[in-house]
Amino acid sequence: MIIRYAVGIGLGVFILFLLVGQRGQFTGALRHLDHLNYAWESGAVLAEVLSIVGYGYLQKRVLHWSGAEISLAALTLVSLANNAIAYSVPGEPAVSSAYRYRFFRRHGASGASAGWTILTILIAQAIGMSLLLLVGVLVALSGSSGVHARGTVIVGLFVVVIAGVLLIRRDLLLRFLGLIVRLGRRVTGHPRGDVMERIESTLQRMRDIPLSNGAALRLVIMATVLWLMDFLILVCCFGAVHGTIPWSGVLLAFGVSQIVASLPIIPGGLGIVEGSLAVILVAYGAKKVPALAVVLVYRLLTFWLVIVVGWISIGVIEWRVRHGVNAEPLETSALSATEN
């Protein structure tokens, strides 16, 4: 774990060093923070809040389609907690997904419903981010920067198509996961006995949960809108530091930073995200000092503040569990759940 953190931070520092070349650039960026436009800063905070609540609503809808009901307040709380785990604990996305799975089960969702919800949302998020990244690349290609990223467009289209197929035909993915589990058992001997049976039973029940094409489309739209809300945070940060937005590359920079943040090198992409985001913004016309100031404000809101609030949320959740203050959801049969 220590090595992964060191490598990630080292890469980020190296990229920033190549970008600025001297400490004076950082000093100038910090000076920008003394004259923040608090109207734009408030807009960034509002966009962050709407994104987190929106993600809670997205979970609520998918859980409803799977036959479980959990309150929006509880799902917003676990969204905050989940972000903190994702940004500060190695082993992503397994650790945060396992935490969310346990939360869903505590609140009455079946194992199949909880697993199906997490898997379905992950696929929808991949599609939404791929679409935004494609738009960002196309905008960059149409600009005057001379960027040639047609290969990225092709890869992005491939990801969108494959993820779309998996969202509509999740049974294929679930069968593949079942095959992986069985192969793992043959090679390692694990999982054993009842555990293996429970896993296979859960995967089978997940295949039986319906999701119409219309519901899948609405799910992708919601996931894409949530990514746009996150992108709006970055845009507001430019206004907060009085910086000029490099429209030809800002969406591309956002998409790349989100992908970098998801790489299993270091939780939250600490160091790497800051460096790559600043480099791309400058490459598309942003001034070095304002670009660094934007990155500092953006990561303060979407990384450090999220970690602090998220771990407080984890404490609240655990306190509620210990004191038996859990919601009592109404769980219905997944096969009879309506898809609206």
Secondary structure as GFF3:
##gff-version 3
##sequence-region A 1 340
A	DSSP	alpha_helix	2	20	.	.	.	ID=ss1
A	DSSP	alpha_helix	23	32	.	.	.	ID=ss2
A	DSSP	three_ten_helix	33	35	.	.	.	ID=ss3
A	DSSP	alpha_helix	38	66	.	.	.	ID=ss4
A	DSSP	alpha_helix	72	88	.	.	.	ID=ss5
A	DSSP	alpha_helix	94	106	.	.	.	ID=ss6
A	DSSP	alpha_helix	111	142	.	.	.	ID=ss7
A	DSSP	alpha_helix	150	168	.	.	.	ID=ss8
A	DSSP	alpha_helix	170	188	.	.	.	ID=ss9
A	DSSP	alpha_helix	193	207	.	.	.	ID=ss10
A	DSSP	alpha_helix	213	240	.	.	.	ID=ss11
A	DSSP	alpha_helix	250	262	.	.	.	ID=ss12
A	DSSP	three_ten_helix	267	269	.	.	.	ID=ss13
A	DSSP	alpha_helix	272	283	.	.	.	ID=ss14
A	DSSP	alpha_helix	288	299	.	.	.	ID=ss15
A	DSSP	pi_helix	300	304	.	.	.	ID=ss16
A	DSSP	alpha_helix	305	322	.	.	.	ID=ss17
A	DSSP	three_ten_helix	334	336	.	.	.	ID=ss18
###
